[in-house]
């Protein structure tokens, strides 16, 4: 997760090599509050991430409630 200068939060899921499409689809689908249409392949104007050779990146802009929920999951451990 990344916060930009406008205080918008982005989440990126990055895979190296040739990811299994079914596993990648499950990862994209398991983020609460994010629909399949919310994801953007990178590079895109949204997060401006540049994949390295062999990387596949999908990113999304997170609503503040979703970002807080994800951070709460991380601190609950």
Order of alpha helices (4+ residues) and beta strands (2+ residues): beta-beta-alpha-beta-beta-alpha
